[in-house]
Amino acid sequence: MPATRTSATFPPPVMEARRWIEGVTFPDDRPLINVSQAAPVDPPPPALRQAMADAALTRDDLHLYGPVLGMPALRAALSQQINRHYGATTTADNVAITSGCNQAFAAAIASLCDEGDEVILPTPWYFNHKMWLDMAGVTAVPCPAGPDMVPDPATAAALITPRTRAITLVTPNNPAGVEYPAGVVSAFFDLARAHGLALIVDETYRDFDSRSGPPHDLFQRDDWDDTFIHLYSFSKAYRLTGHRVGALVTSAARLAEVEKFLDTVAICPGQIGQYAALWGLDNLGQWVAGERDEILARRRAIADGFRVLADQGWALMGLGAYFAYMRHPFAASAAEIAPQLVQQAGLLCLPGTMFWPDGSPEGAQQLRIAFANLDADGIDEMYKRLSAVRF
């Protein structure tokens, strides 16, 4: 097969991991524990599903094409929520609704980069960001995070070249879970602005940040939208993963460029999913707060129970939002260990090698655990299984 845009990158990691469980039988007393994907397995709450069903039956317009940049009411409502949460002064003209947050990233890159340009990604990176850059002909420049899994602006500064167009951060982080300190995010903004770059901040998991108040001050900066591009997803907050509703927040001028991309790729986001997101913003604030409390309780259970693995040489490198990022103590690579955990422990997780450039030694020692769908008993069972494995 000749070289193509898609052949420039690797297979989707979550789909690859799912193939590891094909044909495997899991006994009733040891069912599969699936911690491979950061997505709610439960459907939206009943009230939201009822609102969606009612809208599907009574709103003829929801079955037609909508505006390319999204429903005006949803754009306005998200702007208002951002203003409350971040102390911001955005307007609906700063907001585009996209078919998921991955599409928001792709649209941002399309508005920023030409083939051969560069984007700095802290490692371990979110693999879909790397995949899109590969397919766009844009070089992903790895910026290794420190021991605390937080990237250093000084390290990034040394990687800037005349072809650099953007720096991308994910906070709370995927895969490491860590919440980047406000001062670090602010320093990255200053770095990007000083070099005329965009700073893309993917905040898909912001609804599950353990901190109260705004996690950074970027929306409060003068002319913030010249530099800062905010990405968001409704998937986790309202369990709308299958409806693909995300958002991109930036300058109106950039959205004029983004609109070209979105119109060509999807024409418009799904209307019923957008309606669900709008209904959620209007009605589910207290419910989302309860979901956040539950995720934070599970995060505490991960931290409290980890000592059983720490005694065996494991290390908890990062923890937060949906993720625990661990260093295993074995000589074998995580790329070999992760598929074998399906057989040995009935556990499906992703190896760190999926979050680092090919050949990076760091990834071989690391595993990502997406724990959001495990309750305290499930977390305890996972630890029991991991403590029993040997490689």
Phi and psi in degrees as a GROMACS rama.xvg file:
@    title "Ramachandran Plot"
@    xaxis  label "Phi"
@    yaxis  label "Psi"
@TYPE xy
-68.0246  160.862  PRO-2
-64.5292  136.391  ALA-3
-136.643  173.923  THR-4
-59.5327  -44.0888  ARG-5
-72.2657  -29.9566  THR-6
-73.559  -7.89152  SER-7
-75.2969  -9.58858  ALA-8
-130.66  -179.446  THR-9
-94.4544  166.245  PHE-10
-65.3202  152.994  PRO-11
-57.5894  120.966  PRO-12
-59.3501  -41.7395  PRO-13
-65.0511  -39.1661  VAL-14
-66.9642  -38.344  MET-15
-61.6206  -43.9422  GLU-16
-64.4802  -36.4013  ALA-17
-61.8012  -29.019  ARG-18
-67.4216  -20.2907  ARG-19
-67.3929  -22.9366  TRP-20
-97.966  -0.902287  ILE-21
-63.9415  127.714  GLU-22
79.5006  -0.329192  GLY-23
-90.6569  133.176  VAL-24
-100.852  130.906  THR-25
-110.976  119.747  PHE-26
-65.701  158.987  PRO-27
-60.631  -31.392  ASP-28
-86.5472  -1.84308  ASP-29
-147.434  70.7982  ARG-30
-68.5031  162.344  PRO-31
-62.5062  133.31  LEU-32
-103.521  112.284  ILE-33
-102.915  105.015  ASN-34
-120.462  36.2667  VAL-35
-92.575  -25.7566  SER-36
-127.889  139.123  GLN-37
-89.7655  70.6153  ALA-38
-144.295  136.989  ALA-39
-61.1827  138.371  PRO-40
-93.5445  -16.2855  VAL-41
-83.9125  151.542  ASP-42
-74.8603  172.61  PRO-43
-59.282  160.112  PRO-44
-60.185  152.494  PRO-45
-53.6926  -39.858  PRO-46
-63.009  -37.8856  ALA-47
-69.8716  -42.8663  LEU-48
-60.5633  -38.9043  ARG-49
-65.5409  -41.0576  GLN-50
-63.0017  -39.4877  ALA-51
-65.8324  -42.0143  MET-52
-64.0613  -44.3206  ALA-53
-61.3036  -42.1853  ASP-54
-65.8739  -40.3583  ALA-55
-61.7434  -31.9107  ALA-56
-84.6449  -28.1534  LEU-57
-114.478  -15.7166  THR-58
-105.843  93.5574  ARG-59
-59.8113  -33.3519  ASP-60
-65.282  -22.3993  ASP-61
-72.6281  -9.36813  LEU-62
-101.446  8.16822  HIS-63
-113.225  169.899  LEU-64
-58.0582  142.317  TYR-65
-115.897  -175.338  GLY-66
-59.7376  142.707  PRO-67
-58.3964  -41.1191  VAL-68
-87.1794  5.66734  LEU-69
106.665  167.092  GLY-70
-59.187  129.132  MET-71
-56.0703  -38.7835  PRO-72
-66.6858  -36.9778  ALA-73
-71.2433  -40.799  LEU-74
-59.2901  -43.3905  ARG-75
-67.8457  -41.3423  ALA-76
-67.0133  -39.7007  ALA-77
-67.469  -39.962  LEU-78
-57.3505  -44.0544  SER-79
-64.6153  -39.2526  GLN-80
-65.208  -43.2869  GLN-81
-59.4976  -42.7728  ILE-82
-62.0345  -40.5813  ASN-83
-67.2388  -43.9568  ARG-84
-75.0169  -37.4328  HIS-85
-106.528  -0.588132  TYR-86
64.6904  39.5078  GLY-87
-99.6877  175.834  ALA-88
-132.544  39.6094  THR-89
-70.3032  165.26  THR-90
-128.859  171.654  THR-91
-58.5317  -27.2885  ALA-92
-68.4125  -13.5107  ASP-93
-88.9481  -6.42198  ASN-94
-113.315  132.301  VAL-95
-120.067  137.262  ALA-96
-94.4184  134.885  ILE-97
-125.634  166.465  THR-98
-82.5047  71.4791  SER-99
92.7633  161.932  GLY-100
-73.4607  -29.3908  CYS-101
-59.0763  -40.5156  ASN-102
-66.958  -34.0456  GLN-103
-60.4505  -42.9466  ALA-104
-64.2219  -45.663  PHE-105
-59.7338  -40.8767  ALA-106
-66.4903  -40.1556  ALA-107
-61.3899  -45.1532  ALA-108
-64.221  -39.9525  ILE-109
-61.4392  -31.3689  ALA-110
-82.9276  -11.5977  SER-111
-109.41  -34.1343  LEU-112
-120.428  148.129  CYS-113
-111.476  166.554  ASP-114
-58.8764  135.087  GLU-115
92.3173  -7.84238  GLY-116
-75.0723  174.617  ASP-117
-130.441  145.5  GLU-118
-131.53  130.885  VAL-119
-85.1046  125.939  ILE-120
-121.981  121.219  LEU-121
-60.9736  142.463  PRO-122
-111.765  142.762  THR-123
-66.0626  138.477  PRO-124
-102.352  162.258  TRP-125
-75.8863  117.951  TYR-126
-62.8009  -30.4081  PHE-127
-67.9523  -29.09  ASN-128
-64.0165  -46.5196  HIS-129
-61.8748  -42.3791  LYS-130
-61.5314  -43.2441  MET-131
-66.2313  -42.0271  TRP-132
-59.7657  -42.8332  LEU-133
-56.4718  -48.4479  ASP-134
-71.3529  -22.1612  MET-135
-87.7621  -2.14413  ALA-136
74.4689  22.2836  GLY-137
-105.767  135.166  VAL-138
-81.1831  124.326  THR-139
-85.8363  117.954  ALA-140
-98.6154  112.932  VAL-141
-72.7847  137.046  PRO-142
-124.498  93.415  CYS-143
-59.1729  131.837  PRO-144
-70.8  161.902  ALA-145
-79.7364  -176.425  GLY-146
-58.1196  -25.7069  PRO-147
-87.2189  6.5435  ASP-148
66.9578  20.7401  MET-149
-110.302  129.66  VAL-150
-72.6485  154.417  PRO-151
-106.666  123.103  ASP-152
-56.2914  -32.7087  PRO-153
-65.833  -37.9214  ALA-154
-63.8276  -43.25  THR-155
-63.7429  -38.4735  ALA-156
-58.7528  -36.961  ALA-157
-70.6352  -13.2933  ALA-158
-96.5438  -6.58174  LEU-159
-73.2515  132.463  ILE-160
-128.649  176.06  THR-161
-61.8605  -17.3153  PRO-162
-94.4568  -2.74218  ARG-163
-70.4461  133.515  THR-164
-118.615  -23.0667  ARG-165
-160.63  159.837  ALA-166
-119.675  135.425  ILE-167
-116.825  129.111  THR-168
-118.548  151.726  LEU-169
-127.165  115.505  VAL-170
-147.364  131.841  THR-171
-50.7924  145.904  PRO-172
-81.8371  143.841  ASN-173
-118.785  113.074  ASN-174
-103.44  -9.24529  PRO-175
-84.1503  -16.2606  ALA-176
84.0364  -16.2043  GLY-177
-68.9846  148.864  VAL-178
-97.1336  116.864  GLU-179
-68.7025  130.832  TYR-180
-57.8065  146.177  PRO-181
-56.9569  -37.1656  ALA-182
-65.0875  -34.9861  GLY-183
-68.4576  -45.6326  VAL-184
-61.1476  -41.4589  VAL-185
-63.4693  -40.2717  SER-186
-65.8777  -35.6563  ALA-187
-65.8835  -37.5095  PHE-188
-60.7054  -47.2158  PHE-189
-60.6194  -40.4109  ASP-190
-63.0113  -48.1351  LEU-191
-61.7018  -46.0122  ALA-192
-62.8482  -39.8551  ARG-193
-63.4272  -28.1171  ALA-194
-105.377  7.869  HIS-195
68.2595  30.6162  GLY-196
-103.625  164.381  LEU-197
-89.7249  146.104  ALA-198
-112.856  108.815  LEU-199
-93.3455  123.882  ILE-200
-121.349  110.017  VAL-201
-85.0195  113.242  ASP-202
-116.595  42.5765  GLU-203
-50.7409  -37.3326  THR-204
-102.181  20.5488  TYR-205
-63.9305  -25.3117  ARG-206
-69.0096  -11.5451  ASP-207
-117.153  17.2051  PHE-208
-66.1284  135.442  ASP-209
-75.9545  -13.3497  SER-210
-85.7107  148.51  ARG-211
-94.0237  151.958  SER-212
81.3553  -179.555  GLY-213
-65.9142  136.222  PRO-214
-78.6315  -10.8152  PRO-215
-161.354  172.76  HIS-216
-109.898  16.6915  ASP-217
-63.1836  -37.2347  LEU-218
-68.1203  -15.8677  PHE-219
-92.8039  -5.22579  GLN-220
-72.8427  148.779  ARG-221
-61.6118  134.647  ASP-222
52.3165  41.0798  ASP-223
-55.1883  -34.188  TRP-224
-78.5311  -3.22582  ASP-225
-73.4704  -23.3646  ASP-226
-121.287  -45.3175  THR-227
-88.6402  130.508  PHE-228
-122.709  115.527  ILE-229
-97.6988  130.509  HIS-230
-113.439  143.476  LEU-231
-145.947  159.953  TYR-232
-136.775  137.861  SER-233
-88.1651  -4.71639  PHE-234
-62.3062  -44.4288  SER-235
-79.8948  -41.3297  LYS-236
-64.3158  -40.6053  ALA-237
-115.244  9.97157  TYR-238
57.9201  47.7434  ARG-239
-109.608  30.9622  LEU-240
-55.4533  -41.3103  THR-241
-73.4718  -11.0919  GLY-242
-97.8679  -9.66259  HIS-243
53.1952  76.7952  ARG-244
-128.844  112.107  VAL-245
-128.733  -171.171  GLY-246
-154.657  152.754  ALA-247
-130.546  129.071  LEU-248
-122.553  120.064  VAL-249
-162.439  -161.889  THR-250
-74.7436  152.514  SER-251
-60.8244  -33.9114  ALA-252
-64.4577  -41.9543  ALA-253
-68.9726  -35.6161  ARG-254
-63.9799  -26.7563  LEU-255
-63.5814  -34.094  ALA-256
-76.39  -41.989  GLU-257
-58.8005  -36.916  VAL-258
-59.2128  -35.6393  GLU-259
-60.666  -44.1962  LYS-260
-65.4457  -49.6167  PHE-261
-64.7398  -39.0068  LEU-262
-63.8075  -34.2364  ASP-263
-77.5101  -34.9022  THR-264
-85.181  -46.3776  VAL-265
-133.48  -6.63106  ALA-266
67.7418  -53.318  ILE-267
-159.559  156.577  CYS-268
-67.6521  157.294  PRO-269
-56.681  131.215  GLY-270
-71.5584  -40.4178  GLN-271
-68.5026  -38.1539  ILE-272
-61.8191  -40.367  GLY-273
-63.9561  -42.2225  GLN-274
-59.3273  -41.7343  TYR-275
-62.361  -42.0389  ALA-276
-62.5785  -41.6214  ALA-277
-65.0265  -42.9883  LEU-278
-62.6798  -38.9238  TRP-279
-63.2197  -44.3117  GLY-280
-60.2917  -36.7535  LEU-281
-79.757  -25.2129  ASP-282
-129.198  -12.6383  ASN-283
-114.969  20.8907  LEU-284
-58.3673  -46.6458  GLY-285
-68  -38.5975  GLN-286
-62.7784  -44.4253  TRP-287
-62.715  -37.0753  VAL-288
-60.7408  -38.9732  ALA-289
-66.489  -38.8604  GLY-290
-62.5455  -41.4384  GLU-291
-61.3776  -44.2538  ARG-292
-58.712  -40.3222  ASP-293
-67.7708  -41.5367  GLU-294
-63.3645  -40.8646  ILE-295
-66.3691  -33.4202  LEU-296
-66.0471  -39.363  ALA-297
-69.0409  -35.2812  ARG-298
-60.6112  -42.7273  ARG-299
-63.8157  -37.5602  ARG-300
-65.4485  -36.7706  ALA-301
-61.9186  -47.25  ILE-302
-66.1762  -44.4401  ALA-303
-67.2733  -36.1735  ASP-304
-86.4749  -7.55095  GLY-305
-67.9463  -18.9934  PHE-306
-59.3872  -26.6746  ARG-307
-64.1936  -31.184  VAL-308
-86.584  -34.9275  LEU-309
-58.7063  -36.205  ALA-310
-64.7268  -18.5366  ASP-311
-104.102  9.99413  GLN-312
98.6337  3.15539  GLY-313
-75.9333  159.455  TRP-314
-133.239  138.688  ALA-315
-93.7731  103.66  LEU-316
-84.3105  -32.2268  MET-317
-154.677  148.758  GLY-318
-155.477  131.945  LEU-319
160.849  165.753  GLY-320
49.5361  -116.522  ALA-321
-99.6883  -0.533311  TYR-322
-126.933  143.45  PHE-323
-120.231  129.217  ALA-324
-113.388  121.362  TYR-325
-122.432  148.781  MET-326
-106.033  123.324  ARG-327
-88.0396  161.761  HIS-328
-98.3087  8.96816  PRO-329
-92.5272  157.615  PHE-330
-73.6193  -30.0135  ALA-331
-68.2394  153.999  ALA-332
-74.5314  148.938  SER-333
-58.3793  -28.5915  ALA-334
-63.7273  -28.4478  ALA-335
-88.1661  -36.5115  GLU-336
-69.2501  -44.8839  ILE-337
-57.5966  -47.123  ALA-338
-64.1173  -33.9441  PRO-339
-72.5765  -24.1879  GLN-340
-63.0024  -26.8195  LEU-341
-60.0498  -44.7081  VAL-342
-77.8006  -45.2832  GLN-343
-77.8788  -31.5427  GLN-344
-129.484  -0.933701  ALA-345
59.5503  38.1865  GLY-346
-128.039  128.199  LEU-347
-112.869  113.536  LEU-348
-139.372  174.872  CYS-349
-105.702  138.571  LEU-350
-76.8002  151.199  PRO-351
-61.3432  -21.7227  GLY-352
-61.0511  -20.7756  THR-353
-77.8824  -6.55347  MET-354
-118.08  9.58874  PHE-355
-131.641  159.799  TRP-356
-59.321  152.952  PRO-357
-53.0212  132.593  ASP-358
85.7727  -4.35507  GLY-359
-67.9355  125.678  SER-360
-67.3948  -26.0818  PRO-361
-60.0231  -44.9973  GLU-362
-62.4231  -27.7285  GLY-363
-64.8251  -21.1443  ALA-364
-99.774  4.00397  GLN-365
-122.885  150.847  GLN-366
-134.397  142.117  LEU-367
-105.249  128.798  ARG-368
-112.622  114.14  ILE-369
-92.437  97.5834  ALA-370
-94.3506  1.6827  PHE-371
-62.2394  -24.2141  ALA-372
-95.7296  8.03277  ASN-373
-104.122  130.501  LEU-374
-84.0978  -176.205  ASP-375
-59.7144  -40.2971  ALA-376
-65.7557  -39.3107  ASP-377
-65.0095  -38.7664  GLY-378
-65.091  -42.2733  ILE-379
-60.737  -43.1478  ASP-380
-64.9807  -39.8164  GLU-381
-59.9412  -44.4228  MET-382
-63.6437  -39.3187  TYR-383
-60.6695  -42.539  LYS-384
-68.3766  -43.3523  ARG-385
-66.4607  -35.4156  LEU-386
-68.3418  -17.407  SER-387
-93.8813  -10.7567  ALA-388
-81.6523  151.045  VAL-389
-140.476  138.935  ARG-390
